[in-house]
Amino acid sequence: MLKKVTLRKCLLTTTKLVLYMFATLVVFTQFSCKDEDVPAGGDGLQADKTALIPTKGKIYTYEIKDENGSMAMQITRVKTVRDSAGIAVYDIENKISENGNETVLMMKSFSKSGITTNEIPMPAAYASMLETFKGSDFVKSIRITGFPQSRLMDNNAVAGNKMSFKGDPVRLNLVLAFEEDGTEYTSEIDAVLTYEDGIVTKVENITTPAGTFSSSKWEYSYELITKTYLNGELQEQSNTLRLISEWTSPGVGMVKTVESDVLGTVTSVTELKKVD
């Protein structure tokens, strides 16, 4: 009985960590331009005033609240601007603080032909988490696929405009090896995250503690399917569908994001608190 309890506890702990990794992807992603992009004195580039990107020289403070009562703060600013074939590519720094811990994630975004594009490679949060897994005596193998991905949004504030995701679903496969009382066990956790394209449902003014912004309200969703196996036999499967409402504004980017489950229960809220 002790063996089963110990194994199950380890499986549940690891599964929760995997779920946390995918939750991190939803909220904090590291965006990137193409590899050949190089810094080139971005001050001389023409800024696209319609782009859904933060304004250089300003500091944006967000508050993130989860359904479990936890709270985090995010400080966002444009650190540098790069020149990629005449297109301004923004290096954006995000400092996320929670429970005394601070994580710094870099984002890159650009606007071309009226479309704001976020190109997403392997998120920095994942890379850090991978190192944690690799240091474990239990980890036999770990693999993440589905990157790079791209999210494209029309800059114009018009109802009906589409948000599109390009790239294969993000997939994480983690294999753990255990030995208890001379018996070997193998556990496999397979998690797949799939984004569905979105649409602007309305254009409206939205008020946050940072002020009132004329915004596009986007509606999109993602599904996370997680399967846990023990010695090749399926032990547990969870299907999580989340509905996202996100308000964006030119020169700011994200103003507010509300994540809900299929019953309409809010699971997470990210809101702009102030702009300095």
ABEGO torsion letter per residue (X at the ends): XAAAAAAAAAAAAAAAAAAAAAAAAAABBBBBBBAABBBAGAAABBBBAABBBBBBGBBBBBBBBBAAGBBBBBBBBBABBBBBGGBBBBBBBBBBBBGGBBBBBBBBBBBBGGBBBBBBBBBAAAAAAAAAAAABAABABBBBBGOBBBBBBBABBBBGBBBBBBEBBBBBBBBBBBBBGGBBBBBBBBBBBBBBBBBBABBBBBBBAAEBBBBBBBBBBBBBBBBBBBGGBBABBBBBBBBBBBBBBBGAEBABBBBBBAAGBBABBBBBABBX
